[in-house]
Amino acid sequence: MKLTGKNVLLTGAAGGIGARLAQELVRRGARVALVGRKANALAQLQARIADSGGEAVVVTADLSDTARLGEVVARCHDALGGIDLLINVAGQLSFRPFDEEDPAVLERIIRLNLVTPMLLTRALLPQLRERGGRIINIGSTFGAIGFAWFSAYSASKFGLRGFSEALRRELEGSGVGVSYIAPRAVRTPFNTGAIYRMAEAVGMHMDEPAWVVKQIVSAIERDTPEAHLGFPEKLFARINAVLPRLVDAALRKQNRAMEAFARGVDQE
Ligand SMILES: NC(=O)c1ccc[n+]([C@@H]2O[C@H](COP(=O)([O-])OP(=O)(O)OC[C@H]3O[C@@H](n4cnc5c(N)ncnc54)[C@H](OP(=O)(O)O)[C@@H]3O)[C@@H](O)[C@H]2O)c1
């Protein structure tokens, strides 16, 4: 999809990936509805975009409040006109043993990372059909390889990948495209101190957000249906799909090394 003149609804716009992505989209001639909870951070981003000669509007919303997503879509539409591109970036994660997971956190992760993108897509589909639009879902390596200590997050991203694949097949020939783009770990505030310490201890790769945004924009412009970012993760994602027991064995030692960080006892 060519981005010039396109209207974008971008969730997670104030985040490590979202803020850079917003600026890159505007640089390529798109107008962006910046959606998130933090009015100040979004207003500052909007001002930076205006200073660079671009156009963005701020729509504050808690996207885990699924009953109000229709209203969010209506506010974006009122501000920009018809939406050509929905980019689902907003997300949360939890890094802890599953039996210690707070049920409320578990539900919030599944809602925000999976149900919200599905409901936003559903609400926007009529205008996306009319305008030949696109849906871009930002997943994760953990949506192709289930990671110990990230059960709820992995489940949400597996769900998002399944939704993206099914909907892409369903919408084939309709003029609406669906892309699922899966970064590996990225250096943003998304990751807690325990995750950074764990990543260093087990040698987990961490990409810079600027590089990830470049890959996302390139996937949008090329209408790439599914992209797994970073090697060897993109290879492991394929191996896990056909030979998951091999990946069980390959991850066994790393899983045990991750445990102290997930339990919060690595510094004791
Ligand atoms: N960073 C990584 O290591 C990594 C790796 C793979 C995939 N990803 C995926 O990339 C996406 C963005 O991650 P990031 O690194 O940019 O994270 P981030 O810096 O923490 O940003 C997350 C964004 O989600 C928004 N958000 C969280 N809860 C929300 C809610 N209830 N309602 C509305 N917005 C909410 C936050 O906005 P407000 O706080 O302003 O509301 C924030 O802008 C996520 O989907 C994540 O799963 C990240």
The ligand as a Tripos MOL2 file, in Angstrom:
@<TRIPOS>MOLECULE
LIG
   48    52     1     0     0
SMALL
NO_CHARGES

@<TRIPOS>ATOM
      1 N1          9.1390   -4.3780   22.8280 N.am      1 LIG1
      2 C1          9.2390   -5.6620   22.5330 C.2       1 LIG1
      3 O1         10.1500   -6.3840   23.0100 O.2       1 LIG1
      4 C2          8.2580   -6.2970   21.5920 C.ar      1 LIG1
      5 C3          8.6210   -7.4920   20.9540 C.ar      1 LIG1
      6 C4          7.7090   -8.1060   20.1060 C.ar      1 LIG1
      7 C5          6.4800   -7.5260   19.9000 C.ar      1 LIG1
      8 N2          6.1520   -6.3660   20.5200 N.ar      1 LIG1
      9 C6          4.8170   -5.8080   20.3120 C.3       1 LIG1
     10 O2          4.9090   -4.4940   19.8340 O.3       1 LIG1
     11 C7          3.8070   -3.7240   20.3090 C.3       1 LIG1
     12 C8          4.2960   -2.3960   20.8810 C.3       1 LIG1
     13 O3          5.2640   -2.6330   21.8330 O.3       1 LIG1
     14 P1          6.2560   -1.4760   22.3580 P.3       1 LIG1
     15 O4          7.5620   -2.1070   22.5130 O.co2     1 LIG1
     16 O5          6.1070   -0.2380   21.5670 O.co2     1 LIG1
     17 O6          5.6300   -1.2860   23.8220 O.3       1 LIG1
     18 P2          5.3970    0.0280   24.7030 P.3       1 LIG1
     19 O7          6.4860    1.0060   24.5020 O.co2     1 LIG1
     20 O8          5.1250   -0.4690   26.0740 O.co2     1 LIG1
     21 O9          4.0530    0.5720   24.0740 O.3       1 LIG1
     22 C9          2.8510   -0.1290   24.2600 C.3       1 LIG1
     23 C10         1.7190    0.7730   23.8600 C.3       1 LIG1
     24 O10         0.4800    0.1130   24.1570 O.3       1 LIG1
     25 C11        -0.3920    1.0650   24.6930 C.3       1 LIG1
     26 N3         -1.3490    0.4890   25.6220 N.ar      1 LIG1
     27 C12        -1.0940   -0.4030   26.6280 C.ar      1 LIG1
     28 N4         -2.2390   -0.6610   27.2870 N.ar      1 LIG1
     29 C13        -3.2070    0.0810   26.6970 C.ar      1 LIG1
     30 C14        -4.5900    0.2480   26.9380 C.ar      1 LIG1
     31 N5         -5.2180   -0.4160   27.9140 N.pl3     1 LIG1
     32 N6         -5.2840    1.0910   26.1530 N.ar      1 LIG1
     33 C15        -4.6630    1.7750   25.1740 C.ar      1 LIG1
     34 N7         -3.3510    1.6530   24.8790 N.ar      1 LIG1
     35 C16        -2.6440    0.8230   25.6530 C.ar      1 LIG1
     36 C17         0.4830    2.0500   25.4580 C.3       1 LIG1
     37 O11        -0.1370    3.3200   25.4030 O.3       1 LIG1
     38 P3         -0.4520    4.2060   26.6840 P.3       1 LIG1
     39 O12         0.3720    3.6940   27.8190 O.co2     1 LIG1
     40 O13        -0.1720    5.5800   26.2240 O.co2     1 LIG1
     41 O14        -1.9060    3.9840   26.8490 O.co2     1 LIG1
     42 C18         1.7450    2.0920   24.6090 C.3       1 LIG1
     43 O15         1.6720    3.1130   23.6620 O.3       1 LIG1
     44 C19         3.0570   -4.6170   21.3040 C.3       1 LIG1
     45 O16         1.9230   -5.1580   20.6700 O.3       1 LIG1
     46 C20         4.0500   -5.7170   21.6040 C.3       1 LIG1
     47 O17         3.4060   -6.9400   21.9160 O.3       1 LIG1
     48 C21         7.0270   -5.7120   21.3570 C.ar      1 LIG1
@<TRIPOS>BOND
     1     1     2 1
     2     2     3 2
     3     2     4 1
     4     4     5 ar
     5     4    48 ar
     6     5     6 ar
     7     6     7 ar
     8     7     8 ar
     9     8     9 1
    10     8    48 ar
    11     9    10 1
    12     9    46 1
    13    10    11 1
    14    11    12 1
    15    11    44 1
    16    12    13 1
    17    13    14 1
    18    14    15 2
    19    14    16 1
    20    14    17 1
    21    17    18 1
    22    18    19 2
    23    18    20 1
    24    18    21 1
    25    21    22 1
    26    22    23 1
    27    23    24 1
    28    23    42 1
    29    24    25 1
    30    25    26 1
    31    25    36 1
    32    26    27 ar
    33    26    35 ar
    34    27    28 ar
    35    28    29 ar
    36    29    30 ar
    37    29    35 ar
    38    30    31 1
    39    30    32 ar
    40    32    33 ar
    41    33    34 ar
    42    34    35 ar
    43    36    37 1
    44    36    42 1
    45    37    38 1
    46    38    39 2
    47    38    40 1
    48    38    41 1
    49    42    43 1
    50    44    45 1
    51    44    46 1
    52    46    47 1
@<TRIPOS>SUBSTRUCTURE
     1 LIG1         1 GROUP 0 **** ****
